[in-house]
């Protein structure tokens, strides 16, 4: 009985540490309420006219494999290094006076580079991914700021809308993301690691439709058609165009 109580206490201590004593400073937000993806299988009637474009060519900051962000030779952020990572060429994304970066430890961080202030840190992974020991939670795709939100996905089975102001999550969908996604109109189009293309409604994270794709590559959009590899998909229905 004592052993059981001790184990339970340790479990509560671990959870408390995760919420209140993070490795990195800043405000932390938890992620998942559910692990079930409810695909509505609906038709998109408000067809997007264009894709949201983020010009990051003048963003001077760099990021290394140890989760350190640099302004030339000046260090402006030091994350927690880990050996359990996926090699990638991530760069921070500039938006106004701030920058957003995805880390190999599964977080998205918002920084004021001039003051080196960490505005917030948001976890973009399912909590269960942190208890398996060898789980990969890297953010290998650049976050995408749009409007008053930042959209981000990673290998920790999460694609999320995060408040740009506070870092609080509006919603998360239980999918892993390792290739760039796009936002067009009121939707995000995401090729997930389950080899499905998802149409995700921005306002609430609802999966409007889902369709299998042959290649796990970044989607492209134009004139009502999404292209993934050699496949063309009707944006309204999610059906492959033969």
Backbone as CSV, one residue per row, in Angstrom:
resi,resn,N_x,N_y,N_z,CA_x,CA_y,CA_z,C_x,C_y,C_z
1,UNK,0.824,-1.205,0.000,0.000,0.000,0.000,0.863,1.261,0.000
2,UNK,1.937,1.246,0.870,2.825,2.408,0.913,3.519,2.642,-0.429
3,UNK,3.907,1.531,-1.061,4.578,1.641,-2.362,3.657,2.271,-3.394
4,UNK,2.394,1.853,-3.376,1.411,2.414,-4.331,1.229,3.902,-4.104
5,UNK,1.101,4.297,-2.838,0.932,5.718,-2.516,2.144,6.515,-2.964
6,UNK,3.321,5.944,-2.749,4.553,6.642,-3.140,4.614,6.867,-4.636
7,UNK,4.211,5.833,-5.394,4.220,5.960,-6.855,3.261,7.042,-7.299
8,UNK,2.069,7.050,-6.706,1.074,8.060,-7.068,1.579,9.446,-6.735
9,UNK,2.228,9.595,-5.594,2.774,10.895,-5.209,3.831,11.367,-6.194
10,UNK,4.671,10.426,-6.625,5.699,10.777,-7.604,5.089,11.225,-8.917
11,UNK,4.000,10.543,-9.288,3.329,10.929,-10.539,2.790,12.339,-10.433
12,UNK,2.180,12.662,-9.295,1.662,14.020,-9.111,2.782,15.035,-9.069
13,UNK,3.911,14.645,-8.482,5.056,15.548,-8.424,5.585,15.826,-9.805
14,UNK,5.629,14.783,-10.673,6.095,14.952,-12.052,5.210,15.917,-12.809
15,UNK,3.890,15.756,-12.668,2.947,16.637,-13.363,3.095,18.055,-12.875
16,UNK,3.218,18.200,-11.540,3.345,19.538,-10.981,4.598,20.208,-11.483
17,UNK,5.687,19.452,-11.557,6.948,19.998,-12.058,6.812,20.437,-13.497
18,UNK,6.100,19.637,-14.296,5.924,19.950,-15.708,5.169,21.252,-15.899
19,UNK,4.186,21.538,-14.995,3.362,22.721,-15.161,3.978,23.960,-14.517
20,UNK,4.686,23.772,-13.386,5.080,24.918,-12.584,6.585,25.137,-12.500
21,UNK,7.374,24.208,-12.994,8.811,24.357,-12.914,9.450,23.986,-14.244
22,UNK,9.091,24.730,-15.307,9.587,24.366,-16.635,11.087,24.605,-16.766
23,UNK,11.687,23.919,-17.702,13.111,24.092,-17.961,13.379,25.507,-18.471
24,UNK,12.493,25.992,-19.333,12.643,27.323,-19.901,11.722,28.294,-19.183
25,UNK,12.121,29.567,-19.028,11.258,30.546,-18.368,10.118,30.964,-19.283
26,UNK,9.135,31.629,-18.712,8.011,32.130,-19.505,6.726,31.410,-19.164
27,UNK,5.645,31.888,-19.738,4.330,31.312,-19.475,4.145,30.064,-20.314
28,UNK,3.740,28.948,-19.682,3.519,27.681,-20.362,2.029,27.424,-20.528
29,UNK,1.645,26.829,-21.640,0.253,26.448,-21.848,0.182,24.969,-22.194
30,UNK,-0.751,24.270,-21.551,-0.971,22.863,-21.855,-1.727,22.738,-23.176
31,UNK,-1.816,21.514,-23.695,-2.356,21.336,-25.031,-3.678,20.581,-25.057
32,UNK,-3.668,19.290,-24.904,-4.775,18.476,-25.383,-5.881,18.226,-24.384
33,UNK,-7.120,18.332,-24.875,-8.289,17.905,-24.137,-8.776,16.552,-24.632
34,UNK,-8.426,16.206,-25.860,-8.902,14.966,-26.465,-7.860,14.445,-27.436
35,UNK,-7.940,13.171,-27.774,-7.009,12.597,-28.746,-7.741,12.054,-29.967
36,UNK,-9.017,12.367,-30.084,-9.818,11.842,-31.191,-10.008,12.913,-32.257
37,UNK,-9.764,12.548,-33.522,-9.969,13.477,-34.630,-11.346,13.222,-35.215
38,UNK,-12.210,14.183,-35.094,-13.564,14.088,-35.630,-13.592,14.771,-36.993
39,UNK,-13.511,13.986,-38.056,-13.531,14.539,-39.414,-14.982,14.725,-39.839
40,UNK,-15.347,15.944,-40.195,-16.739,16.263,-40.472,-17.201,15.787,-41.846
41,UNK,-16.252,15.569,-42.772,-16.609,15.160,-44.135,-17.615,16.113,-44.768
42,UNK,-17.319,17.401,-44.629,-18.157,18.444,-45.199,-17.501,19.055,-46.431
43,UNK,-18.257,19.871,-47.124,-17.767,20.565,-48.314,-17.417,22.001,-47.968
44,UNK,-16.307,22.486,-48.496,-15.916,23.883,-48.321,-16.636,24.734,-49.364
45,UNK,-17.464,25.648,-48.883,-18.213,26.513,-49.804,-17.506,27.850,-50.037
46,UNK,-16.787,28.349,-49.031,-16.056,29.616,-49.176,-14.659,29.316,-49.720
47,UNK,-14.601,29.094,-51.021,-13.351,28.688,-51.683,-12.280,29.765,-51.505
48,UNK,-11.097,29.405,-51.019,-10.024,30.401,-50.855,-9.595,30.987,-52.198
49,UNK,-9.212,32.259,-52.151,-8.737,32.910,-53.368,-7.210,32.941,-53.451
50,UNK,-6.550,32.880,-52.300,-5.091,32.961,-52.318,-4.519,32.351,-51.046
51,UNK,-3.218,32.151,-51.068,-2.498,31.578,-49.935,-1.856,32.700,-49.129
52,UNK,-1.863,32.554,-47.799,-1.171,33.510,-46.938,0.334,33.375,-47.152
53,UNK,0.961,34.488,-47.484,2.396,34.485,-47.737,3.109,35.249,-46.620
54,UNK,4.160,34.666,-46.090,4.987,35.315,-45.074,6.378,35.509,-45.661
55,UNK,6.763,36.789,-45.853,8.088,37.094,-46.394,9.087,37.140,-45.241
56,UNK,9.895,36.101,-45.158,10.868,36.018,-44.070,12.294,36.271,-44.553
57,UNK,12.410,36.824,-45.767,13.733,36.980,-46.367,14.592,38.012,-45.638
58,UNK,13.964,38.986,-44.976,14.721,40.020,-44.276,14.851,39.737,-42.779
59,UNK,14.511,38.543,-42.368,14.651,38.161,-40.961,16.098,37.711,-40.730
60,UNK,16.886,38.466,-39.969,18.334,38.212,-39.914,18.764,37.136,-38.926
61,UNK,17.845,36.560,-38.190,18.210,35.687,-37.079,18.413,34.246,-37.544
62,UNK,19.280,33.551,-36.845,19.573,32.155,-37.163,19.348,31.292,-35.923
63,UNK,19.264,30.001,-36.170,18.977,29.052,-35.093,19.841,27.818,-35.293
64,UNK,20.480,27.350,-34.227,21.348,26.181,-34.377,20.681,24.931,-33.792
65,UNK,21.379,23.814,-33.902,20.815,22.541,-33.481,20.682,22.374,-31.984
66,UNK,21.203,23.330,-31.213,21.100,23.280,-29.752,20.018,24.207,-29.227
67,UNK,19.101,24.623,-30.118,18.001,25.509,-29.738,18.475,26.876,-29.259
68,UNK,19.574,27.329,-29.847,20.078,28.675,-29.567,19.801,29.559,-30.773
69,UNK,19.294,30.769,-30.516,18.974,31.722,-31.576,19.980,32.863,-31.509
70,UNK,20.463,33.252,-32.691,21.541,34.223,-32.782,21.133,35.426,-33.624
71,UNK,21.651,36.591,-33.239,21.630,37.793,-34.065,23.078,38.062,-34.444
72,UNK,23.508,37.448,-35.546,24.925,37.472,-35.876,25.688,36.642,-34.862
73,UNK,26.570,37.306,-34.101,27.317,36.621,-33.046,26.708,36.863,-31.665
74,UNK,25.607,37.579,-31.624,24.950,37.891,-30.346,23.874,36.861,-30.054
75,UNK,23.988,36.200,-28.932,23.021,35.188,-28.535,21.800,35.885,-27.939
76,UNK,20.602,35.583,-28.506,19.395,36.229,-27.982,18.441,35.243,-27.325
77,UNK,18.717,33.957,-27.472,17.892,32.956,-26.797,18.665,31.658,-26.688
78,UNK,18.585,31.033,-25.515,19.215,29.730,-25.307,18.156,28.748,-24.833
79,UNK,17.849,27.780,-25.679,16.911,26.746,-25.307,17.623,25.581,-24.645
80,UNK,16.893,24.526,-24.437,17.445,23.337,-23.787,17.928,22.375,-24.859
81,UNK,19.224,22.100,-24.940,19.724,21.179,-25.977,19.352,19.744,-25.668
82,UNK,19.132,18.969,-26.708,18.828,17.557,-26.542,19.444,16.769,-27.685
83,UNK,19.853,15.553,-27.394,20.446,14.699,-28.422,19.401,13.967,-29.246
84,UNK,18.179,13.906,-28.749,17.107,13.170,-29.413,16.361,14.107,-30.367
85,UNK,17.005,14.453,-31.479,16.449,15.461,-32.376,16.466,14.979,-33.825
86,UNK,15.707,15.692,-34.646,15.683,15.461,-36.082,16.415,16.616,-36.751
87,UNK,17.370,16.312,-37.598,18.133,17.356,-38.267,17.237,18.146,-39.201
88,UNK,17.328,19.472,-39.132,16.529,20.329,-40.001,17.220,21.677,-40.148
89,UNK,16.693,22.492,-41.036,17.278,23.804,-41.323,16.347,24.922,-40.865
90,UNK,15.784,24.769,-39.677,14.833,25.744,-39.165,15.459,27.125,-38.991
91,UNK,14.634,28.135,-39.282,14.994,29.521,-38.999,13.844,30.170,-38.249
92,UNK,14.140,31.112,-37.368,13.053,31.867,-36.748,12.267,32.633,-37.798
93,UNK,11.022,32.940,-37.476,10.145,33.698,-38.361,9.883,35.063,-37.731
94,UNK,10.175,36.123,-38.464,9.954,37.480,-37.970,8.523,37.930,-38.266
95,UNK,7.918,38.619,-37.293,6.593,39.196,-37.467,6.524,40.451,-36.611
96,UNK,6.534,41.625,-37.262,6.619,42.868,-36.514,7.938,42.947,-35.779
97,UNK,7.891,43.319,-34.502,9.131,43.436,-33.724,9.486,42.144,-33.003
98,UNK,8.721,41.103,-33.234,8.938,39.842,-32.550,9.395,38.758,-33.525
99,UNK,9.888,37.673,-32.965,10.173,36.501,-33.778,9.618,35.263,-33.082
100,UNK,9.279,34.275,-33.905,8.747,33.002,-33.426,9.685,31.900,-33.891
101,UNK,9.921,30.949,-33.006,10.811,29.842,-33.360,10.263,28.548,-32.774
102,UNK,10.395,27.462,-33.545,10.065,26.138,-33.055,11.322,25.441,-32.576
103,UNK,11.220,24.726,-31.466,12.378,24.100,-30.845,12.317,22.583,-30.971
104,UNK,13.463,21.948,-30.855,13.508,20.496,-30.930,12.910,19.842,-29.691
105,UNK,12.686,20.624,-28.657,12.061,20.121,-27.434,10.546,20.272,-27.455
106,UNK,9.991,20.654,-28.616,8.549,20.632,-28.800,7.812,21.907,-28.458
107,UNK,8.538,23.004,-28.292,7.881,24.266,-27.958,7.989,25.274,-29.106
108,UNK,7.045,26.206,-29.119,7.160,27.413,-29.924,7.402,28.565,-28.949
109,UNK,8.389,29.392,-29.264,8.750,30.493,-28.384,8.597,31.811,-29.134
110,UNK,8.070,32.833,-28.431,7.970,34.192,-28.969,8.978,35.055,-28.222
111,UNK,9.799,35.758,-28.982,10.899,36.526,-28.394,10.898,37.947,-28.957
112,UNK,11.226,38.896,-28.093,11.570,40.239,-28.545,13.081,40.257,-28.718
113,UNK,13.585,40.235,-29.945,15.028,40.066,-30.140,15.868,41.247,-29.667
114,UNK,15.284,42.440,-29.637,16.066,43.597,-29.205,16.353,43.556,-27.718
115,UNK,15.356,43.134,-26.936,15.532,43.075,-25.483,15.905,41.689,-24.991
116,UNK,15.807,40.692,-25.888,16.015,39.284,-25.553,14.961,38.774,-24.563
117,UNK,13.839,39.464,-24.518,12.750,39.051,-23.631,11.996,37.868,-24.227
118,UNK,11.760,36.832,-23.434,10.892,35.728,-23.825,9.469,36.122,-23.471
119,UNK,8.635,36.333,-24.486,7.258,36.769,-24.243,6.415,35.600,-23.755
120,UNK,6.521,34.471,-24.438,5.832,33.258,-23.989,6.460,32.029,-24.639
121,UNK,6.150,30.891,-24.052,6.537,29.589,-24.600,5.304,28.702,-24.578
122,UNK,4.973,28.088,-25.705,3.812,27.208,-25.796,4.257,25.809,-26.186
123,UNK,3.801,24.812,-25.446,4.103,23.423,-25.762,3.244,22.953,-26.931
124,UNK,3.873,22.380,-27.949,3.157,21.874,-29.118,3.442,20.378,-29.227
125,UNK,2.880,19.646,-28.303,2.981,18.195,-28.304,1.931,17.655,-27.340
126,UNK,1.570,16.397,-27.545,0.673,15.743,-26.606,1.452,15.370,-25.348
127,UNK,0.883,15.577,-24.164,1.605,15.248,-22.935,2.097,13.808,-22.891
128,UNK,1.352,12.885,-23.482,1.750,11.478,-23.455,3.047,11.244,-24.216
129,UNK,3.392,12.146,-25.148,4.632,11.991,-25.901,5.863,12.240,-25.038
130,UNK,5.677,12.868,-23.884,6.807,13.174,-23.025,7.093,12.060,-22.026
131,UNK,6.256,11.042,-21.984,6.436,9.982,-20.998,6.982,8.695,-21.608
132,UNK,7.197,8.691,-22.924,7.647,7.470,-23.584,9.145,7.307,-23.640
133,UNK,9.902,8.339,-23.263,11.355,8.224,-23.230,12.014,8.553,-24.550
134,UNK,11.579,7.947,-25.667,12.243,8.151,-26.956,11.365,8.910,-27.939
135,UNK,10.283,9.506,-27.466,9.383,10.210,-28.369,10.065,11.428,-28.988
136,UNK,9.763,11.689,-30.257,10.274,12.861,-30.950,9.202,13.933,-30.925
137,UNK,9.534,15.120,-30.459,8.564,16.208,-30.370,9.059,17.460,-31.097
138,UNK,10.081,17.304,-31.934,10.688,18.443,-32.627,9.659,19.237,-33.428
139,UNK,9.829,20.546,-33.412,9.128,21.415,-34.357,10.065,21.593,-35.546
140,UNK,9.785,20.907,-36.644,10.687,20.926,-37.799,10.128,21.775,-38.940
141,UNK,8.938,22.338,-38.741,8.300,23.195,-39.740,8.160,24.592,-39.135
142,UNK,8.453,25.602,-39.907,8.402,26.969,-39.392,6.992,27.347,-38.945
143,UNK,6.852,27.955,-37.763,5.546,28.493,-37.357,5.078,29.545,-38.357
144,UNK,3.760,29.696,-38.456,3.206,30.639,-39.418,2.317,31.632,-38.686
145,UNK,2.806,32.881,-38.474,1.960,33.912,-37.880,0.958,34.435,-38.898
146,UNK,-0.301,34.587,-38.446,-1.346,35.074,-39.337,-2.445,35.715,-38.498
147,UNK,-2.684,37.005,-38.734,-3.673,37.707,-37.931,-3.224,37.783,-36.482
148,UNK,-4.122,37.417,-35.580,-3.788,37.452,-34.155,-3.374,36.097,-33.612
149,UNK,-2.948,35.217,-34.499,-2.601,33.854,-34.092,-1.293,33.411,-34.736
150,UNK,-0.746,32.342,-34.167,0.403,31.663,-34.749,0.014,30.193,-34.895
151,UNK,0.262,29.634,-36.063,-0.063,28.236,-36.331,1.241,27.439,-36.355
152,UNK,1.214,26.299,-35.685,2.445,25.514,-35.588,2.106,24.040,-35.427
153,UNK,2.979,23.206,-35.985,2.831,21.766,-35.834,4.182,21.121,-35.671
154,UNK,4.203,19.965,-35.041,5.468,19.276,-34.822,5.310,17.773,-34.814
155,UNK,6.385,17.095,-34.452,6.394,15.641,-34.449,5.709,15.057,-33.217
156,UNK,5.325,15.910,-32.269,4.689,15.448,-31.049,3.190,15.305,-31.154
157,UNK,2.687,15.035,-32.374,1.256,14.773,-32.603,0.386,15.968,-32.253
158,UNK,0.796,17.153,-32.712,-0.015,18.340,-32.452,0.133,19.349,-33.578
159,UNK,-1.011,19.859,-34.032,-1.046,21.028,-34.904,-1.979,22.017,-34.225
160,UNK,-1.474,23.225,-33.923,-2.172,24.118,-33.001,-2.311,25.540,-33.536
161,UNK,-3.405,26.178,-33.081,-3.550,27.629,-33.194,-3.244,28.217,-31.825
162,UNK,-2.290,29.149,-31.794,-1.808,29.742,-30.553,-2.052,31.251,-30.616
163,UNK,-2.506,31.827,-29.518,-2.675,33.279,-29.455,-1.323,33.959,-29.588
164,UNK,-1.206,34.875,-30.548,0.061,35.586,-30.724,0.357,36.487,-29.538
165,UNK,-0.685,36.947,-28.849,-0.496,37.865,-27.728,-0.071,37.145,-26.460
166,UNK,-0.733,36.037,-26.144,-0.540,35.405,-24.838,0.155,34.051,-24.879
167,UNK,0.164,33.392,-26.028,0.707,32.046,-26.105,-0.282,30.964,-25.722
168,UNK,-1.505,31.358,-25.368,-2.527,30.368,-25.019,-3.020,29.678,-26.280
169,UNK,-3.307,28.396,-26.193,-3.793,27.689,-27.361,-5.301,27.865,-27.508
170,UNK,-5.710,28.090,-28.748,-7.143,28.146,-29.051,-7.658,26.736,-29.299
171,UNK,-6.869,25.947,-30.042,-7.203,24.549,-30.303,-5.961,23.831,-30.797
172,UNK,-6.010,22.512,-30.717,-4.972,21.660,-31.292,-5.632,20.445,-31.923
173,UNK,-5.089,19.999,-33.012,-5.550,18.781,-33.672,-4.474,17.714,-33.502
174,UNK,-4.895,16.501,-33.280,-4.009,15.388,-32.940,-3.363,14.799,-34.191
175,UNK,-2.460,15.580,-34.825,-1.723,15.100,-35.992,-0.271,15.558,-35.881
176,UNK,0.641,14.732,-36.372,2.054,15.097,-36.433,2.344,15.752,-37.776
177,UNK,3.222,16.762,-37.760,3.502,17.555,-38.957,5.009,17.665,-39.149
178,UNK,5.488,17.250,-40.325,6.926,17.328,-40.604,7.237,17.999,-41.936
179,UNK,6.209,18.451,-42.668,6.425,19.204,-43.904,5.628,20.506,-43.814
180,UNK,6.068,21.557,-44.511,5.368,22.838,-44.430,3.893,22.727,-44.795
181,UNK,3.084,23.516,-44.123,1.651,23.585,-44.380,1.321,24.956,-44.957
182,UNK,0.099,25.123,-45.412,-0.314,26.412,-45.961,-1.617,26.849,-45.317
183,UNK,-1.842,28.158,-45.340,-3.125,28.744,-44.937,-3.681,29.472,-46.142
184,UNK,-4.922,29.165,-46.457,-5.613,29.804,-47.579,-7.047,30.096,-47.145
185,UNK,-7.441,31.348,-47.246,-8.786,31.712,-46.816,-8.972,31.419,-45.339
186,UNK,-10.024,30.687,-45.012,-10.356,30.373,-43.621,-9.868,29.000,-43.179
187,UNK,-8.884,28.454,-43.903,-8.481,27.076,-43.654,-6.962,26.911,-43.675
188,UNK,-6.501,25.932,-42.907,-5.129,25.453,-43.019,-5.169,24.106,-43.729
189,UNK,-4.263,23.906,-44.647,-4.171,22.641,-45.379,-2.841,21.996,-44.991
190,UNK,-2.953,20.853,-44.335,-1.810,20.234,-43.669,-1.656,18.790,-44.135
191,UNK,-0.466,18.462,-44.637,-0.137,17.065,-44.913,0.488,16.510,-43.643
192,UNK,-0.213,15.597,-42.998,0.233,15.054,-41.723,1.076,13.803,-41.924
193,UNK,1.708,13.367,-40.844,2.566,12.190,-40.923,1.792,10.884,-40.996
194,UNK,0.455,10.961,-40.939,-0.361,9.767,-41.192,-0.707,9.631,-42.675
195,UNK,-0.009,10.451,-43.520,-0.185,10.429,-44.977,-1.596,10.825,-45.402
196,UNK,-2.172,11.769,-44.679,-3.440,12.371,-45.056,-3.271,13.874,-45.197
197,UNK,-4.020,14.429,-46.147,-4.143,15.878,-46.266,-5.399,16.299,-45.522
198,UNK,-5.239,17.245,-44.593,-6.364,17.741,-43.802,-6.712,19.166,-44.202
199,UNK,-8.011,19.436,-44.295,-8.510,20.804,-44.390,-9.021,21.172,-43.007
200,UNK,-8.366,22.137,-42.362,-8.655,22.472,-40.972,-9.206,23.881,-40.895
201,UNK,-10.360,24.018,-40.299,-11.010,25.324,-40.158,-10.275,26.148,-39.102
202,UNK,-9.884,27.367,-39.466,-9.044,28.161,-38.578,-9.755,28.568,-37.301
203,UNK,-11.046,28.845,-37.370,-11.735,29.405,-36.208,-11.871,28.418,-35.054
204,UNK,-11.961,27.112,-35.364,-12.204,26.158,-34.288,-11.385,24.870,-34.385
205,UNK,-10.542,24.752,-35.399,-9.707,23.558,-35.526,-10.433,22.337,-36.033
206,UNK,-11.644,22.508,-36.551,-12.407,21.363,-37.062,-11.770,20.831,-38.342
207,UNK,-11.665,19.511,-38.434,-11.187,18.869,-39.660,-12.376,18.746,-40.612
208,UNK,-12.420,19.596,-41.619,-13.561,19.631,-42.530,-13.573,18.396,-43.421
209,UNK,-12.419,18.061,-43.952,-12.277,16.804,-44.686,-10.849,16.306,-44.559
210,UNK,-10.684,15.049,-44.928,-9.376,14.393,-44.882,-9.289,13.453,-46.074
211,UNK,-8.139,13.480,-46.756,-7.981,12.576,-47.891,-6.573,12.001,-47.906
212,UNK,-6.411,10.701,-48.184,-5.073,10.099,-48.248,-4.290,10.647,-49.442
213,UNK,-2.998,10.825,-49.253,-2.124,11.266,-50.338,-0.945,10.301,-50.444
214,UNK,-0.411,10.202,-51.648,0.662,9.243,-51.901,2.009,9.732,-51.402
215,UNK,2.202,11.059,-51.404,3.490,11.623,-51.025,3.324,12.567,-49.838
216,UNK,4.278,12.543,-48.940,4.266,13.447,-47.801,5.135,14.659,-48.139
217,UNK,4.540,15.577,-48.908,5.245,16.786,-49.328,4.365,17.995,-49.037
218,UNK,4.980,19.173,-49.063,4.255,20.403,-48.777,3.171,20.640,-49.829
219,UNK,1.959,20.979,-49.414,0.888,21.249,-50.381,1.068,22.610,-51.051
220,UNK,0.539,22.720,-52.248,0.490,23.975,-52.995,-0.973,24.256,-53.332
221,UNK,-1.325,25.546,-53.452,-2.731,25.873,-53.735,-2.844,26.953,-54.798
222,UNK,-3.788,26.755,-55.714,-4.121,27.775,-56.714,-5.444,27.399,-57.373
223,UNK,-6.325,28.384,-57.508,-7.547,28.240,-58.308,-8.406,27.045,-57.892
224,UNK,-8.556,26.871,-56.591,-9.445,25.825,-56.109,-8.864,24.428,-56.116
225,UNK,-7.579,24.309,-56.398,-6.940,22.988,-56.467,-5.709,22.964,-55.558
226,UNK,-5.622,21.937,-54.747,-4.445,21.706,-53.918,-3.604,20.623,-54.587
227,UNK,-2.330,20.879,-54.708,-1.420,19.909,-55.303,-0.486,19.365,-54.232
228,UNK,-0.441,18.051,-54.118,0.490,17.383,-53.209,1.236,16.345,-54.033
229,UNK,2.517,16.616,-54.281,3.275,15.741,-55.169,2.679,15.784,-56.563
230,UNK,2.282,14.635,-57.089,1.673,14.556,-58.415,0.145,14.545,-58.360
231,UNK,-0.423,14.622,-57.167,-1.875,14.533,-57.025,-2.511,15.917,-56.932
232,UNK,-3.672,16.037,-57.554,-4.450,17.272,-57.521,-5.752,16.986,-56.785
233,UNK,-6.049,17.858,-55.806,-7.196,17.628,-54.931,-8.141,18.817,-55.021
234,UNK,-9.413,18.538,-55.145,-10.448,19.567,-55.177,-10.578,20.159,-53.776
235,UNK,-10.351,21.473,-53.641,-10.365,22.089,-52.321,-11.737,22.052,-51.679
236,UNK,-12.794,22.014,-52.473,-14.149,22.009,-51.935,-14.491,20.678,-51.278
237,UNK,-14.136,19.592,-51.912,-14.572,18.267,-51.452,-13.454,17.404,-50.863
238,UNK,-12.203,17.756,-51.166,-11.085,16.919,-50.735,-10.896,15.687,-51.608
239,UNK,-11.601,15.619,-52.725,-11.507,14.453,-53.607,-10.336,14.621,-54.580
240,UNK,-9.671,13.491,-54.858,-8.604,13.487,-55.857,-9.202,13.733,-57.232
241,UNK,-8.587,14.649,-57.985,-9.025,14.928,-59.355,-8.298,13.976,-60.286
242,UNK,-9.047,13.109,-60.952,-8.466,12.095,-61.821,-8.231,12.642,-63.225
